[in-house]
Amino acid sequence: MGKRERQQGDISVLTSRVFGSLSIVFLLGALIGCVFTVFAEENGVVELGQYLSRYFELLKTNEIKVSVGSVLWSQGRYFLYIVLFSLSVIGVVMIPMLVGIRGFLFAFSCAFCYRLFGMSGLWFALVLFGLPAFFWYPGFLLLSTQGFFCSLAMIRRGESVNEKFFFRGVPTCQLIICGIVFLVVAIILEYSIVPIVIGWIFQII
């Protein structure tokens, strides 16, 4: 009994460490995204600024309609990539890389809006990207943790029986279910709540 409890404790510690490490990778990607925004060439900034200005105008006039399919693909594709990478040993490298890329894209989007439009742009970015991130971020990290374990288990397939048992003890179902629940909430939020809040912001500014 004591050995089993000790093993479960080791699993919890390892799961926490992997989750924490992936969180750091995400933050590093976000930091690079912010730095990249600062040093982006002016020509690219102007072109992207024109595109975003047009996009915000379409939002203001309700010419852009958010569909469930577009939101589902926007949020769900990263979860799908994690699942695909977790099916092979390359997930050990590709999953952390994907986590870093998503951190980069998230921070780059927010920082670029701020650089172009000041505080107004930052408010839009926090609503468009920040509100859903409260839910997709933990779900994405939980699923990434599970995917990383799946890939790592493939690499260590030939090791001892105790090692195999250790990886089987990782809370697979809990991590996957929690990840999916967070994803669903993020999709619902982006589809139903974000457009309403964006409308409020347009009325204020």
HELIX and SHEET records of a PDB file:
HELIX    1   1 GLY A    2  VAL A   38  1                                  37    
HELIX    2   2 GLU A   42  LYS A   60  1                                  19    
HELIX    3   3 VAL A   68  PHE A   85  1                                  18    
HELIX    4   4 GLY A   91  ALA A  125  1                                  35    
HELIX    5   5 LEU A  126  GLY A  130  3                                   5    
HELIX    6   6 LEU A  131  ILE A  155  1                                  25    
HELIX    7   7 VAL A  161  ARG A  168  1                                   8    
HELIX    8   8 THR A  172  ILE A  188  1                                  17    
HELIX    9   9 LEU A  189  ILE A  193  3                                   5    
HELIX   10  10 VAL A  194  ILE A  204  1                                  11    
END                                                                             
